[in-house]
Amino acid sequence: MKMLCALSVLMVVTRRRILKENLENQVFGNDSTELKEIVLNL
């Protein structure tokens, strides 16, 4: 049961990370990694 719980948490975290990356790609564009790094370093 604990294993199932941990697995579902991991899935949610992974999904959120994927959504966040997709959102960043939409905002910054796929080819502007430099810009993203500059923004993240501020």
LINHUSUL-V324015 format. One line per field, one symbol per residue. psi: psi as a letter, one per 40 degrees, with the letter a starting at -180 (. if undefined). burial: 1 if it has 24 or more other ideal C-beta (glycine too) atoms within 12 Angstrom, else 0. A space follows every 10 residues. Layout:
BEGIN
psi = ???
burial = ???
END
This chain:
BEGIN
psi = dddddddddd dddddddddd ddddddddid efdddddddd e.
burial = 0000000000 0000000000 0000000000 0000000000 00
END
